[in-house]
Amino acid sequence: VKKMVEESYDFGKKVIDPCCGSGNFLIEIFKQVIKSKKSVNEKINAIKDIFGCDINPISIYLTRITILYLARNFLDKITINLHVLDTLFQVETLSKNQFDLVIGNPPWYTYRDIQFPEYQEKVKALAQELEIKPLPKNILNIEIASVFFYRAKDVLMKEGSEIFFVMTKGV
């Protein structure tokens, strides 16, 4: 995580982890911002441009606690942009925030691992929309990490931005 952040994050970049889990990437970025030799105002502005999302509210809660601890010296001046949402399908609030960097570790499972038929259908339709849906005989092998990758490209990234994901060898 530290190496990925060091290689991809520059102070002040607008960054998002669209499936942040317990916030490892975001926490490392916050540490970089807080430890920088920039002014408090510059740090506050940089923190405003750090976003994290996850479908699991407990993950967001844990991330928020850690970030609050890291930023304890200027809590009254910052906004923490953490959201409980499914970034595959609830991107309306994020799509207007075009990001310089999309970083993270998207879920490592396939279509066949999705428990709910309604969600499977949504993923299949999104894969079709993104033009990555495999032939019917291979539909069960849709990698959700790939769907996150292409979705991020379409709705989160601005021209010239970067994406840095941990991906399975299968992708």
Contacts in CASP RR format, 6 or more apart in sequence:
PFRMAT RR
TARGET T0000
AUTHOR 0000-0000-0000
METHOD contacts of the structure
MODEL  1
VKKMVEESYDFGKKVIDPCCGSGNFLIEIFKQVIKSKKSVNEKINAIKDI
FGCDINPISIYLTRITILYLARNFLDKITINLHVLDTLFQVETLSKNQFD
LVIGNPPWYTYRDIQFPEYQEKVKALAQELEIKPLPKNILNIEIASVFFY
RAKDVLMKEGSEIFFVMTKGV
1 24 0 8 1.000
1 25 0 8 1.000
1 28 0 8 1.000
2 28 0 8 1.000
4 25 0 8 1.000
4 103 0 8 1.000
4 104 0 8 1.000
4 164 0 8 1.000
4 166 0 8 1.000
5 25 0 8 1.000
5 28 0 8 1.000
5 29 0 8 1.000
5 32 0 8 1.000
5 103 0 8 1.000
6 32 0 8 1.000
7 164 0 8 1.000
8 101 0 8 1.000
8 103 0 8 1.000
8 162 0 8 1.000
8 164 0 8 1.000
9 15 0 8 1.000
9 29 0 8 1.000
9 32 0 8 1.000
9 101 0 8 1.000
9 103 0 8 1.000
11 32 0 8 1.000
11 33 0 8 1.000
11 36 0 8 1.000
11 38 0 8 1.000
11 42 0 8 1.000
11 46 0 8 1.000
12 33 0 8 1.000
12 45 0 8 1.000
12 46 0 8 1.000
12 49 0 8 1.000
13 49 0 8 1.000
13 100 0 8 1.000
13 101 0 8 1.000
14 49 0 8 1.000
14 51 0 8 1.000
14 97 0 8 1.000
14 98 0 8 1.000
14 99 0 8 1.000
14 100 0 8 1.000
14 101 0 8 1.000
15 29 0 8 1.000
15 49 0 8 1.000
15 50 0 8 1.000
15 51 0 8 1.000
15 99 0 8 1.000
15 100 0 8 1.000
15 101 0 8 1.000
15 102 0 8 1.000
15 103 0 8 1.000
16 50 0 8 1.000
16 51 0 8 1.000
16 52 0 8 1.000
16 53 0 8 1.000
16 94 0 8 1.000
16 97 0 8 1.000
16 99 0 8 1.000
16 101 0 8 1.000
16 102 0 8 1.000
16 103 0 8 1.000
16 156 0 8 1.000
17 23 0 8 1.000
17 25 0 8 1.000
17 26 0 8 1.000
17 51 0 8 1.000
17 52 0 8 1.000
17 53 0 8 1.000
17 102 0 8 1.000
17 103 0 8 1.000
17 104 0 8 1.000
18 52 0 8 1.000
18 53 0 8 1.000
18 87 0 8 1.000
18 94 0 8 1.000
18 102 0 8 1.000
18 104 0 8 1.000
18 106 0 8 1.000
18 148 0 8 1.000
18 151 0 8 1.000
18 152 0 8 1.000
18 156 0 8 1.000
19 53 0 8 1.000
19 54 0 8 1.000
19 55 0 8 1.000
19 87 0 8 1.000
19 104 0 8 1.000
19 105 0 8 1.000
19 106 0 8 1.000
19 107 0 8 1.000
19 148 0 8 1.000
20 26 0 8 1.000
20 52 0 8 1.000
20 53 0 8 1.000
20 54 0 8 1.000
20 59 0 8 1.000
20 60 0 8 1.000
20 63 0 8 1.000
20 82 0 8 1.000
20 104 0 8 1.000
21 54 0 8 1.000
21 56 0 8 1.000
21 59 0 8 1.000
21 60 0 8 1.000
21 62 0 8 1.000
21 63 0 8 1.000
22 59 0 8 1.000
22 62 0 8 1.000
22 63 0 8 1.000
22 66 0 8 1.000
23 52 0 8 1.000
23 59 0 8 1.000
23 62 0 8 1.000
23 63 0 8 1.000
23 66 0 8 1.000
24 105 0 8 1.000
25 103 0 8 1.000
25 104 0 8 1.000
25 105 0 8 1.000
26 50 0 8 1.000
26 52 0 8 1.000
26 63 0 8 1.000
26 67 0 8 1.000
26 82 0 8 1.000
27 63 0 8 1.000
27 66 0 8 1.000
27 67 0 8 1.000
27 70 0 8 1.000
29 50 0 8 1.000
29 103 0 8 1.000
30 47 0 8 1.000
30 50 0 8 1.000
30 67 0 8 1.000
30 70 0 8 1.000
30 71 0 8 1.000
31 70 0 8 1.000
33 43 0 8 1.000
33 46 0 8 1.000
33 47 0 8 1.000
33 50 0 8 1.000
34 43 0 8 1.000
34 70 0 8 1.000
34 71 0 8 1.000
36 42 0 8 1.000
36 43 0 8 1.000
36 46 0 8 1.000
38 46 0 8 1.000
40 74 0 8 1.000
40 77 0 8 1.000
43 74 0 8 1.000
44 74 0 8 1.000
44 77 0 8 1.000
44 78 0 8 1.000
47 71 0 8 1.000
47 78 0 8 1.000
47 79 0 8 1.000
47 80 0 8 1.000
48 78 0 8 1.000
48 79 0 8 1.000
48 81 0 8 1.000
50 81 0 8 1.000
51 81 0 8 1.000
51 82 0 8 1.000
51 83 0 8 1.000
51 94 0 8 1.000
51 97 0 8 1.000
51 99 0 8 1.000
52 60 0 8 1.000
52 63 0 8 1.000
52 81 0 8 1.000
52 82 0 8 1.000
52 83 0 8 1.000
53 60 0 8 1.000
53 82 0 8 1.000
53 83 0 8 1.000
53 84 0 8 1.000
53 85 0 8 1.000
53 87 0 8 1.000
53 94 0 8 1.000
54 60 0 8 1.000
54 63 0 8 1.000
54 84 0 8 1.000
54 85 0 8 1.000
55 84 0 8 1.000
55 85 0 8 1.000
55 86 0 8 1.000
56 84 0 8 1.000
57 84 0 8 1.000
60 82 0 8 1.000
60 83 0 8 1.000
60 84 0 8 1.000
63 82 0 8 1.000
64 80 0 8 1.000
64 82 0 8 1.000
67 80 0 8 1.000
67 82 0 8 1.000
68 75 0 8 1.000
68 80 0 8 1.000
71 78 0 8 1.000
71 80 0 8 1.000
83 93 0 8 1.000
83 94 0 8 1.000
85 93 0 8 1.000
85 94 0 8 1.000
87 94 0 8 1.000
87 148 0 8 1.000
87 151 0 8 1.000
87 152 0 8 1.000
87 156 0 8 1.000
88 122 0 8 1.000
88 123 0 8 1.000
88 126 0 8 1.000
88 147 0 8 1.000
88 148 0 8 1.000
88 151 0 8 1.000
89 122 0 8 1.000
89 126 0 8 1.000
91 151 0 8 1.000
91 155 0 8 1.000
91 156 0 8 1.000
94 155 0 8 1.000
94 156 0 8 1.000
95 155 0 8 1.000
95 156 0 8 1.000
97 156 0 8 1.000
98 156 0 8 1.000
98 157 0 8 1.000
98 158 0 8 1.000
98 161 0 8 1.000
99 156 0 8 1.000
99 157 0 8 1.000
99 158 0 8 1.000
99 161 0 8 1.000
100 158 0 8 1.000
100 161 0 8 1.000
100 162 0 8 1.000
101 161 0 8 1.000
101 162 0 8 1.000
101 163 0 8 1.000
101 164 0 8 1.000
102 152 0 8 1.000
102 156 0 8 1.000
102 157 0 8 1.000
102 161 0 8 1.000
102 162 0 8 1.000
102 163 0 8 1.000
102 164 0 8 1.000
102 165 0 8 1.000
103 163 0 8 1.000
103 164 0 8 1.000
103 165 0 8 1.000
104 164 0 8 1.000
104 165 0 8 1.000
104 166 0 8 1.000
105 165 0 8 1.000
105 166 0 8 1.000
106 144 0 8 1.000
106 145 0 8 1.000
106 148 0 8 1.000
106 149 0 8 1.000
106 165 0 8 1.000
106 166 0 8 1.000
106 167 0 8 1.000
107 144 0 8 1.000
107 145 0 8 1.000
107 148 0 8 1.000
108 143 0 8 1.000
108 144 0 8 1.000
108 145 0 8 1.000
108 168 0 8 1.000
109 144 0 8 1.000
110 140 0 8 1.000
110 141 0 8 1.000
110 142 0 8 1.000
110 143 0 8 1.000
110 144 0 8 1.000
111 120 0 8 1.000
111 123 0 8 1.000
111 124 0 8 1.000
111 139 0 8 1.000
111 140 0 8 1.000
111 141 0 8 1.000
111 142 0 8 1.000
111 144 0 8 1.000
112 140 0 8 1.000
112 141 0 8 1.000
114 120 0 8 1.000
114 123 0 8 1.000
114 144 0 8 1.000
123 142 0 8 1.000
123 144 0 8 1.000
123 147 0 8 1.000
124 133 0 8 1.000
124 139 0 8 1.000
124 142 0 8 1.000
126 147 0 8 1.000
126 151 0 8 1.000
127 133 0 8 1.000
127 134 0 8 1.000
127 142 0 8 1.000
127 147 0 8 1.000
130 147 0 8 1.000
130 150 0 8 1.000
130 151 0 8 1.000
130 154 0 8 1.000
132 142 0 8 1.000
132 146 0 8 1.000
132 147 0 8 1.000
132 150 0 8 1.000
133 139 0 8 1.000
133 142 0 8 1.000
134 141 0 8 1.000
134 142 0 8 1.000
143 168 0 8 1.000
143 170 0 8 1.000
143 171 0 8 1.000
145 165 0 8 1.000
145 167 0 8 1.000
145 168 0 8 1.000
145 171 0 8 1.000
146 171 0 8 1.000
148 165 0 8 1.000
149 163 0 8 1.000
149 165 0 8 1.000
149 167 0 8 1.000
149 171 0 8 1.000
152 163 0 8 1.000
153 163 0 8 1.000
157 163 0 8 1.000
END
